[in-house]
């Protein structure tokens, strides 16, 4: 099967998490840059990457890369790329673009030139002057960075955060990809209790349940490249069969999501049902300061209100102080909090064991990680030498 160059795009700060996922899929030729993870693999990697990557934004196939400082260079070098290897005669192939610190800064002009170049390339192969563009989607991107043009085709279609289970969302939603990243960064283990005391529409608990049962996040949705002639139908069939074979539906999890809003909890339950993990999550109406548990060595992972508006500041500061008091009583637990408030540690009353800068949408946030003690190792009974 032919080798292809793939790019898994990533939210700033999550590149290493995406790279770890790519390696876990068995792809070792991995290179990390800002906002993307690049790797070489065969065609089956397109299907497997889309189905399994929990934290990537989308998966692109790289068609070519070159230096371009004039429109003529952009046109001629784009035209020379093997577009017909990928794009059939009936394809729909819109072009989008971006330009950063490059001589060619007019995105609309770059898009138009790339479109014209691709058409000229396809004309030569298919011996036709007009393309109706009524077939499968091949969304092309021209990305210019410091005069280097990278031409890719999007294999995902809708962004990978769209798992297919979240038809309704609450206010201030956390993207599914970010929620999964927070869980993976926490190193949560499926045999530990996990609580989200600000669960909203249930994204963190649901993503935890998918991770805990090893359910592929893309199992219940479709992707643009499923209709591409270049990828044999068997490749997708086998990749989807693998997701069912590897899922651990029988593994029992202890995941709790609480919130003070009953309506948003109703949405959370609907989302969990749609994701097929409703039996693994207990949703309950509860104020954060009512949180109590006798369980030990669990994990709290949450996305509390940020207080972006000035009118909310006092309320949020009080909430963070209460969190410090409530979480502090769970002294064997590990706590993970994402917020844009740079004074969070001060209000919480403790310095984080580790802090990681991320972006939740366009908001710069920090992921505060408070590590709890490790549970005692289970002592195995010693074997009596005389009995062997």
Secondary structure, 3 states (H helix, E strand, C coil): CCEEEEEEECCCCCHHHHHHHHHHCCCCCEEEECCEEEEEEECHHHHHHHHHCCCCCEEEEEEEEEECCCHHHHHHHHHCCCHHHCCCCCCECCEEEEEECCCCCCHHHHHHHHHHHHHHHHHHHHCCCCCCCCCCECEEEEEEECCEEEEEEECCCCCCCCCCCCCCCCCCCCCHHHHHHHHHHHCCCCCCCEEECCCCCCHHHHHHHHHHCCCCCCCCCCCHHHHCCCCCHHHHHHHHHHHHHHCCCCCCCCEEEEECCHHHHHHHHHHHHHHCCHHHEEEEECCHHHCCCCCCCCEEEECCCCCCCHHHHHHHHHHHHHHHHHHHHCCCCEEEEEECCCCHHHHHCCCCCEEEEEEECCEEEEEEEECCCCCCCCCCCCCCHHHC
